[in-house]
Amino acid sequence: MHIRNVVFIGFLVLPFSSNAHHAVAGNYDPDTIIEVEGEITDILWRNPHPQVSMRVVAEDGEVQEWGMATTALSNMRRWQIDPTFIEVGDTVRVAGNPSILVDHGLYISNVLTSDGEEVLLGGNVQPIWTDQTIEMSESRRLGVGDTSAPELGIFRVWSTPDTIPMLMPRDIGKTPDGRANLTEAALQVVDNFVWTRDNPLRNCSLKGMPLIMEAPYPFEIVQDGENILWHNEEFDTIRTIHMSPDASADGQPDSLLGYAVGYWESDTTLVVTTTKVNWGHLDGQGVPASTSMETLERFTVSPQGDRLDYTITITDPEYLIEPMTFSKHWVWYPDAEVGNYDCLVAAED
């Protein structure tokens, strides 16, 4: 067994796809790929990142214990990859991004199994060693929804295609254009933000509005009496959209998800206004949000029922000079379902 460091340049797409978990980008070096070969000594299948322990014998004979993480168990399920491709006792080769915080840490993107098959653990990951691959199913890779049930309208399970960028860019508080739209109070918060100290997403911490709307996991929209529920697999999050003409946020308590009031603009477009949000974060990357923030969302289902288009406009007089608008879409796969997230805290997160 051996350890080999390799930097792939140009043709290799790095595993930090558009839907990579935010905590990953702050803990691992996205510009470097290394390969490690060894024996699997332990596996913890969990969200947000399964944990893999590996015993490695280096070229000088030193025995090393490596701690590794990979894409969420929920991602494997939505990509239709069976996680039993590795088991304790297997000798495998893995490739991925090394930790920037600890020695012998890795975020796995590729696995060469003991059977000689290469598993690709990301929407944009390319094979390194073989063309015998286990990867995202073809329907998921194409990112095209199914048109067989237009009568369902908006009320179904929706999935995020891995071919689209995240809802909000990760560099709002770092680029000139992004910073130009932040108030002085916001810039002070951004400039004092330290990822390793202030990351609001570590150790299974719940997401609030508006960032929860870019969660890559399946969600279902269901009718609940007069109201509508938005149920996302990540953290088993449920937003209640109050549809009564008399619904009002007046007197309602602040919360992570706020108080949402909706109405039908047409048979295919749902409009939702949310206030009373106290999560305190806009993007999870340092840009703050105040309790004065208001979001305006539009959900529009296609006539064929295969696609749900989404826009969100965020207004925050305390931290934003002008409102910011972001957009994305989801697609319908008949076999998709909202599963159990079961997030477990690990000491190394």
C-alpha positions as a printed Julia matrix, in Angstrom:
349×3 Matrix{Float64}:
   0.0    0.0     0.0
   1.18   3.49   -0.72
   0.36   7.16   -0.64
   0.79   9.27   -3.76
   0.21  13.0    -4.16
  -0.98  14.11   -7.58
  -2.15  17.52   -8.75
  -4.41  17.25  -11.81
  -4.38  20.32  -14.01
  -6.7   21.4   -16.8
  -8.75  18.38  -17.74
  -9.86  17.22  -14.3
 -13.01  18.87  -12.95
 -12.59  19.43   -9.23
 -15.19  17.8    -7.02
 -16.51  21.03   -5.58
 -19.65  21.02   -7.69
 -22.2   23.79   -7.58
 -24.04  21.96   -4.83
 -21.11  21.22   -2.54
 -21.82  21.68    1.15
 -20.6   25.07    2.43
 -18.59  23.56    5.28
 -16.59  21.48    2.8
 -15.26  24.51    0.93
 -13.9   25.97    4.16
 -12.17  22.81    5.38
 -10.48  21.37    2.27
  -8.16  22.66   -0.47
 -10.23  22.79   -3.68
  -7.15  23.38   -5.88
  -5.32  20.17   -4.98
  -6.13  16.51   -5.62
  -4.27  13.73   -3.82
  -4.6    9.96   -4.02
  -4.44   7.63   -1.03
  -4.58   3.83   -0.95
  -5.25   1.74    2.14
  -7.59  -0.47    4.14
 -11.0    0.77    5.27
 -11.15   0.42    9.06
 -14.45   2.16    9.82
 -17.4    3.79    8.03
 -20.07   6.01    9.52
 -22.94   6.52    7.09
 -24.48   9.82    8.11
 -25.44  13.29    6.98
 -24.13  15.84    6.27
 -20.97  13.89    5.36
 -20.27  10.16    5.79
 -17.01   9.5     7.64
 -14.43   6.94    6.43
 -11.35   5.81    8.37
  -8.44   4.29    6.45
  -5.15   2.7     7.51
  -2.39   3.69    5.09
   1.21   2.44    4.89
   3.4    5.21    3.48
   6.41   4.58    1.24
   8.77   4.84    4.24
   6.76   2.19    6.11
   5.0    4.6     8.44
   1.45   3.49    9.32
  -0.94   6.41    9.07
  -4.58   6.71   10.15
  -6.56   8.87    7.74
  -9.93  10.47    8.43
 -12.03  11.13    5.36
 -15.41  12.56    4.48
 -17.47  12.51    1.31
 -20.71  13.75   -0.16
 -23.89  13.51    1.9
 -25.71  10.22    2.16
 -28.75  12.09    0.88
 -26.8   13.0    -2.27
 -25.95   9.35   -2.93
 -29.61   8.47   -2.59
 -30.77  11.18   -4.97
 -28.04  10.24   -7.46
 -29.1    6.56   -7.11
 -25.68   5.37   -5.94
 -25.81   2.41   -3.54
 -23.44   3.24   -0.62
 -22.49  -0.41   -0.13
 -19.75  -0.04   -2.78
 -17.22   0.0     0.09
 -17.15  -1.98    3.31
 -14.87  -2.24    6.31
 -11.87  -4.42    5.43
 -11.77  -3.41    1.75
  -8.5   -2.14    0.28
  -9.35   0.79   -1.97
  -7.8    3.81   -3.63
  -9.39   7.21   -3.11
  -8.79  10.68   -4.52
  -9.94  14.03   -3.3
  -9.13  17.36   -1.69
  -6.79  17.37    1.33
  -7.79  19.01    4.59
  -6.41  22.47    5.27
  -7.02  22.03    9.01
  -5.55  18.62    9.94
  -2.96  16.16    8.67
  -4.22  12.98    7.01
  -7.65  14.39    6.22
  -9.37  14.11    2.85
 -12.66  14.95    1.15
 -13.26  12.03   -1.23
 -14.44  12.56   -4.8
 -13.32   9.27   -6.42
 -13.1    5.72   -5.09
 -11.5    2.76   -6.88
 -13.14  -0.26   -5.23
 -11.56  -3.64   -4.6
 -13.61  -4.89   -7.59
 -11.92  -2.39   -9.92
 -14.94  -0.08  -10.31
 -14.54   3.66   -9.91
 -17.23   5.51   -7.95
 -17.76   9.19   -8.8
 -19.07  11.06   -5.78
 -20.21  14.35   -7.28
 -22.15  15.78  -10.16
 -19.06  17.19  -11.89
 -16.5   14.56  -10.92
 -14.59  12.88  -13.78
 -13.05   9.38  -13.7
  -9.33   9.11  -12.99
  -8.44   5.42  -13.2
 -10.97   3.48  -15.29
 -14.06   3.66  -17.46
 -15.82   1.07  -15.28
 -17.72   3.6   -13.22
 -20.52   3.82  -10.7
 -21.98   7.3   -10.92
 -25.06   9.43  -11.02
 -27.89   7.85  -13.02
 -28.36   9.13  -16.56
 -31.65  10.86  -15.75
 -29.96  12.78  -12.93
 -26.95  13.65  -15.06
 -29.1   15.13  -17.83
 -31.02  17.25  -15.33
 -34.2   16.99  -17.41
 -37.54  16.48  -15.68
 -40.37  14.1   -16.55
 -43.44  15.41  -18.42
 -45.81  12.5   -17.76
 -48.03  14.09  -15.09
 -48.8   17.77  -15.75
 -52.01  17.42  -13.74
 -49.99  17.34  -10.49
 -49.05  20.98  -10.92
 -46.82  22.32   -8.17
 -47.79  19.63   -5.65
 -45.09  16.98   -6.01
 -41.47  16.2    -5.07
 -38.94  18.49   -6.75
 -35.22  17.83   -7.22
 -32.23  20.08   -7.86
 -30.39  19.31  -11.11
 -26.65  19.08  -10.62
 -26.15  21.0   -13.85
 -27.12  24.38  -12.38
 -25.2   26.77  -10.09
 -26.15  27.44   -6.52
 -28.91  29.9    -5.79
 -26.55  32.51   -4.3
 -22.88  33.0    -5.23
 -20.37  32.27   -2.52
 -18.51  35.56   -2.91
 -21.17  38.24   -2.34
 -19.13  39.86    0.39
 -15.8   39.61   -1.47
 -16.37  40.87   -4.99
 -16.47  44.61   -5.81
 -20.05  44.4    -7.11
 -21.23  42.45   -4.08
 -19.51  44.73   -1.59
 -20.84  47.83   -3.37
 -24.36  46.75   -2.44
 -23.57  46.19    1.25
 -24.06  48.9     3.84
 -21.18  49.94    6.09
 -22.72  47.89    8.9
 -22.78  44.8     6.67
 -19.19  45.34    5.52
 -18.01  45.44    9.12
 -19.63  42.06    9.77
 -18.2   40.58    6.56
 -14.69  41.81    7.26
 -14.75  40.4    10.79
 -16.12  37.01    9.68
 -13.7   34.1    10.23
 -14.88  30.84    8.7
 -13.32  28.49   11.25
 -14.8   30.52   14.1
 -18.08  31.88   12.72
 -19.29  29.26   10.22
 -23.04  29.0    10.98
 -23.41  25.66    9.19
 -21.13  23.37   11.17
 -22.16  20.44   13.34
 -25.7   20.04   12.02
 -26.69  23.64   12.75
 -30.04  24.4    11.15
 -30.27  26.7     8.14
 -32.66  29.61    8.07
 -34.14  31.76    5.35
 -33.08  32.56    2.72
 -30.18  30.07    2.44
 -32.35  27.0     3.07
 -33.91  27.59   -0.37
 -30.71  26.5    -2.11
 -30.57  23.16   -0.26
 -29.8   20.58   -2.98
 -31.94  17.81   -1.51
 -35.44  16.86   -2.69
 -38.41  18.74   -1.29
 -42.14  18.29   -1.55
 -44.86  20.91   -1.83
 -48.14  19.71   -0.31
 -51.54  21.15    0.47
 -52.26  21.27    4.2
 -55.82  22.44    4.61
 -55.87  26.1     3.67
 -52.09  26.38    3.83
 -49.18  25.01    1.77
 -46.19  23.16    3.22
 -42.68  23.19    1.75
 -40.88  20.12    3.13
 -37.18  19.79    2.35
 -35.12  16.72    3.17
 -32.25  18.79    4.58
 -32.76  18.89    8.35
 -36.37  17.77    7.71
 -37.18  21.45    7.2
 -40.84  22.44    6.91
 -41.97  25.92    5.93
 -45.64  26.78    6.32
 -46.98  29.16    3.69
 -50.1   30.81    5.04
 -52.62  31.21    2.22
 -55.54  32.83    4.0
 -56.4   36.3     2.65
 -56.35  37.42    6.28
 -52.91  35.96    7.05
 -50.54  38.52    8.54
 -47.12  38.47   10.18
 -48.22  41.13   12.65
 -47.71  39.84   16.17
 -45.93  36.67   15.01
 -42.62  35.71   16.68
 -39.29  35.86   14.83
 -37.85  32.49   13.78
 -35.21  30.86   11.56
 -37.68  30.48    8.69
 -39.83  33.52    9.44
 -43.51  33.9     8.72
 -44.56  33.24    5.1
 -47.73  34.54    3.45
 -48.64  33.38   -0.06
 -51.15  33.82   -2.83
 -51.74  32.42   -6.31
 -50.86  34.94   -9.0
 -52.12  32.46  -11.6
 -52.87  28.73  -11.78
 -49.14  28.07  -12.17
 -47.43  30.77  -10.09
 -47.26  30.91   -6.29
 -46.01  34.18   -4.75
 -44.7   34.16   -1.17
 -43.62  37.02    1.1
 -41.59  36.12    4.2
 -40.72  38.36    7.14
 -39.84  37.85   10.83
 -36.6   35.95   10.05
 -33.99  35.97   12.82
 -31.35  33.54   11.48
 -28.95  36.45   11.06
 -27.25  35.29    7.86
 -27.85  35.95    4.18
 -25.44  33.53    2.5
 -23.77  31.61    5.34
 -20.45  33.07    4.19
 -20.36  36.19    6.34
 -22.99  38.49    4.81
 -25.49  39.26    7.59
 -29.26  39.56    7.5
 -31.34  41.63    9.89
 -34.79  40.96   11.31
 -36.01  43.7     8.94
 -35.21  41.47    5.94
 -38.09  40.6     3.63
 -38.05  38.02    0.87
 -40.38  37.83   -2.12
 -40.45  34.43   -3.85
 -42.11  33.26   -7.06
 -42.61  29.55   -7.81
 -43.79  28.86  -11.39
 -44.47  25.34  -12.61
 -44.17  24.6   -16.34
 -47.27  23.55  -18.29
 -45.73  20.08  -18.73
 -45.08  19.75  -14.98
 -41.42  18.88  -15.5
 -39.87  22.08  -14.14
 -40.37  24.56  -11.3
 -38.78  27.98  -11.85
 -37.91  30.06   -8.81
 -36.83  33.61   -8.06
 -36.22  35.27   -4.71
 -35.78  38.99   -4.12
 -34.2   39.92   -0.79
 -34.72  43.37    0.73
 -32.86  44.37    3.88
 -32.66  48.1     4.7
 -30.06  47.51    7.42
 -27.53  45.53    5.37
 -28.39  45.88    1.65
 -28.34  49.13   -0.3
 -30.5   47.68   -3.08
 -32.6   44.49   -3.13
 -30.86  41.38   -4.48
 -32.56  38.86   -6.76
 -31.46  35.26   -7.34
 -32.98  32.45   -9.37
 -32.77  28.7    -9.98
 -35.05  25.84  -11.0
 -35.97  22.35   -9.93
 -37.16  19.35  -11.96
 -39.54  16.44  -11.38
 -38.37  12.83  -11.25
 -41.27  10.42  -10.57
 -39.05   8.16   -8.44
 -37.66  10.94   -6.22
 -38.76  11.11   -2.6
 -38.03  13.13    0.51
 -35.97  10.84    2.72
 -34.68  10.98    6.28
 -31.79  13.38    6.79
 -30.65  12.15   10.23
 -27.79  14.63   10.63
 -25.22  13.53   13.2
 -22.54  15.73   14.72
 -18.96  14.53   14.43
 -16.07  16.02   16.36
 -14.06  16.63   13.2
 -16.72  18.76   11.48
